[in-house]
Amino acid sequence: MDMKKEKVKILIVEDDRLMAECLEQFLLGFGYEVSGIVYSGEDAIKSVKENVPDLILMDIVLDSKMDGIDVAEKICSEHDVTVIYLTAYSDGDKLERARKTGPFGYVIKPFEKRELEVIIAAALYKKRDERYLKDIENRCSFCLEKFHGIIYRSDLNFMPIFVHGPIEEIAGYKGGSSLDASRINLEDMIPVEERITNLPETMEKLRTIADFSIERECRIMRQDKQVRWVRQFVKNVCDDFGKPIFLQGIICDITERKNLEEVHNKTLADLKTFVNITFIRESKMIDLKQEVNMLSVELGRKAPYDVIS
């Protein structure tokens, strides 16, 4: 994405008018929009309140009660704005104060035009990436809140790195921390006859074969002796070279679904039994009516039933 085409707004805070005008021409030449030029800290704070820029070029030494560091600290505490300091000094104390305000970087006067262009572009790309990651984080947080299961990440030795979800509720674990609960081996909770028969081989494939995954539904015996049904999906995640680096998985309690399936299957079986019994009864009734008809005819009487086989 070309950041220049977005008409990024940049505020110039510089008490040297000639320098400020020079910066403005540079920025316009780079393709950015100059949202304003102010010469004091107080005017900078007022300007940002009226029109929040994407980036501020802030001179550290200002001819006002507040220096650039104080102004940046005030603005950044209220707005999500990237700051690049301009300074003709490399005073250790001032730079240490400036560092604590979290600027993207510094431009030491005098500077080359190209140097300024590069640091501004880098700052804007960093801000774009931060916003993108923040958006992903917000969406993931929303999904995690709405997902009623366990989401986990582990290393290739199956030790938990990240766990989210109702571990205690699904596993029936009581006491200790969530991390302690996450160390419970699901395989140990599965009845022996339902466990993966070639477990060591399967685990080795997860460690070594790119995109290898396991998906299964099984019963578990919780610590409180309740039997629950769970669905597990686990897959390895690889680096750019196709080498597995960690495992990610989900575990969902599907007991309610399995209970409904059991009720459905039992109802279906009962219905089939009822249909079979009804069919047998009807068949026997037809046979009986046919016998009555035959006997009536033998006795010289009219057959009493119309029978359709």
SVG drawing of the C-alpha trace seen along z (x, -y; Angstrom):
<svg xmlns="http://www.w3.org/2000/svg" viewBox="-74 -32 99 108">
<polyline fill="none" stroke="black" stroke-width="0.4" points="0.0,0.0 1.3,-3.4 1.1,-5.6 1.5,-8.8 -1.7,-8.2 -3.7,-8.2 -2.9,-11.9 -1.3,-11.4 -1.6,-14.5 1.5,-15.8 1.7,-18.6 4.9,-20.7 5.9,-22.1 8.9,-24.3 9.7,-27.7 12.1,-28.6 9.8,-29.9 12.4,-29.4 12.9,-25.8 9.2,-25.2 8.6,-26.5 11.4,-24.3 9.9,-21.3 6.5,-22.1 8.0,-22.2 9.7,-18.9 6.5,-17.2 4.5,-18.5 7.1,-17.2 7.0,-13.8 3.2,-13.7 2.0,-14.3 -0.6,-16.8 0.6,-19.5 -2.2,-19.8 -0.6,-22.9 2.5,-24.7 2.7,-25.9 5.5,-27.7 4.8,-26.9 3.9,-24.0 0.5,-25.5 -0.5,-26.0 0.5,-22.5 -1.8,-21.0 -4.6,-23.3 -4.1,-22.3 -4.1,-18.5 -7.4,-18.9 -9.0,-20.5 -7.5,-18.2 -5.6,-15.1 -2.7,-14.4 -1.2,-11.1 2.3,-12.2 4.0,-15.2 7.4,-16.6 8.3,-18.0 11.2,-20.3 12.5,-19.5 13.6,-23.1 10.6,-25.5 10.3,-29.2 7.5,-28.6 6.8,-27.6 6.6,-23.9 9.4,-22.3 8.8,-19.7 9.1,-16.8 6.5,-18.1 4.2,-18.8 4.6,-15.3 4.0,-13.7 0.7,-15.7 -0.5,-14.9 0.4,-11.3 -1.4,-10.7 -4.6,-11.8 -4.2,-10.8 -2.7,-8.0 -0.2,-10.0 3.3,-9.2 6.0,-11.7 9.4,-12.3 11.7,-14.7 13.7,-17.4 16.8,-18.6 20.1,-20.3 21.3,-18.9 22.4,-15.5 22.2,-16.3 22.0,-13.1 19.4,-14.2 17.1,-15.7 17.3,-12.6 16.6,-10.4 13.5,-12.5 12.4,-12.3 12.9,-8.5 10.4,-8.0 7.7,-9.6 8.0,-6.8 8.8,-8.6 9.4,-6.7 12.8,-8.4 14.9,-11.5 16.2,-13.7 19.4,-15.6 19.7,-19.1 21.0,-19.7 19.6,-16.8 19.4,-15.5 16.0,-15.6 16.3,-11.9 16.9,-11.1 13.7,-12.9 11.7,-11.1 12.9,-7.7 12.3,-8.1 8.7,-9.5 7.9,-6.6 9.2,-4.1 7.2,-5.7 4.0,-5.6 4.4,-2.0 5.1,-1.0 1.9,-2.8 -0.1,-1.1 1.3,2.3 0.5,1.6 -3.1,0.7 -3.5,3.8 -2.2,6.0 -4.4,4.2 -7.4,4.9 -6.5,8.6 -6.1,8.7 -9.5,7.2 -11.1,9.6 -9.3,12.6 -10.4,11.4 -14.0,11.2 -13.8,14.8 -12.2,16.1 -14.9,14.6 -17.6,16.1 -16.0,19.6 -17.2,22.1 -14.2,24.4 -10.5,24.7 -8.0,23.1 -4.4,23.9 -0.9,23.7 1.9,26.0 5.6,26.6 6.6,29.7 7.0,31.5 3.3,30.8 4.0,28.4 1.4,25.6 2.4,22.1 -1.1,20.6 -4.4,21.9 -7.8,20.2 -11.1,21.7 -13.0,23.6 -10.4,26.3 -11.8,26.9 -15.3,27.2 -14.5,29.6 -11.9,31.7 -13.6,31.6 -10.2,30.3 -10.3,28.9 -7.6,27.0 -4.4,25.4 -4.0,22.9 -5.3,23.0 -1.8,23.7 -1.7,26.8 -5.0,27.9 -3.7,27.4 -0.9,29.9 -3.5,32.7 -3.0,35.2 -6.2,35.6 -5.0,39.1 -4.9,40.2 -8.6,39.3 -9.8,41.3 -10.9,45.0 -8.1,47.3 -10.1,49.0 -10.8,45.6 -7.2,44.2 -5.1,43.8 -3.4,47.1 -0.3,45.7 0.0,42.7 3.8,42.3 3.9,42.5 1.1,39.9 2.8,37.5 6.0,37.8 4.2,36.9 2.8,33.8 6.4,32.9 7.9,33.5 5.4,33.5 4.3,30.1 0.5,29.3 -0.1,32.7 -3.3,32.7 -5.5,34.9 -9.3,34.7 -11.4,37.0 -14.4,37.3 -14.0,39.4 -15.2,39.9 -13.2,38.7 -13.5,39.6 -13.3,36.4 -11.6,36.2 -15.0,36.2 -15.8,39.5 -18.3,37.9 -18.1,39.2 -18.1,36.4 -17.8,36.3 -15.2,34.0 -14.1,33.1 -10.4,32.4 -8.5,30.9 -4.8,30.3 -2.5,29.1 1.2,28.1 2.2,24.6 5.3,24.3 7.9,21.6 8.6,20.2 10.7,23.3 7.9,25.8 9.4,26.9 6.9,27.4 7.6,24.9 4.6,25.4 1.1,27.0 -2.3,25.4 -5.6,27.1 -9.1,26.9 -11.1,29.1 -14.9,28.7 -17.4,30.4 -19.9,32.1 -21.7,34.1 -25.0,32.3 -24.9,33.0 -24.0,36.6 -26.9,37.0 -29.3,35.5 -27.9,37.9 -28.4,40.8 -32.0,39.7 -32.5,39.3 -31.1,42.7 -33.2,44.4 -36.3,42.6 -35.5,43.7 -34.9,47.3 -38.2,47.3 -40.0,46.0 -38.5,48.7 -39.5,51.3 -43.1,49.9 -43.3,50.0 -42.0,53.6 -44.5,54.7 -47.4,52.9 -46.4,54.5 -46.3,58.0 -49.7,57.4 -51.2,56.2 -49.7,59.2 -51.2,61.6 -54.6,59.8 -54.6,60.2 -53.8,63.9 -56.7,64.3 -59.2,62.5 -58.1,64.6 -58.7,67.8 -62.2,66.5 -63.1,65.7 -62.0,69.2 -64.0,70.9 -67.1,68.8 -66.9,69.8 -66.6,73.4 -69.7,73.1 -71.5,71.5 -71.5,68.0 -70.2,64.8 -66.7,63.8 -67.1,61.1 -63.8,59.3 -62.2,57.5 -58.5,58.4 -55.7,56.7 -52.4,58.5"/>
</svg>
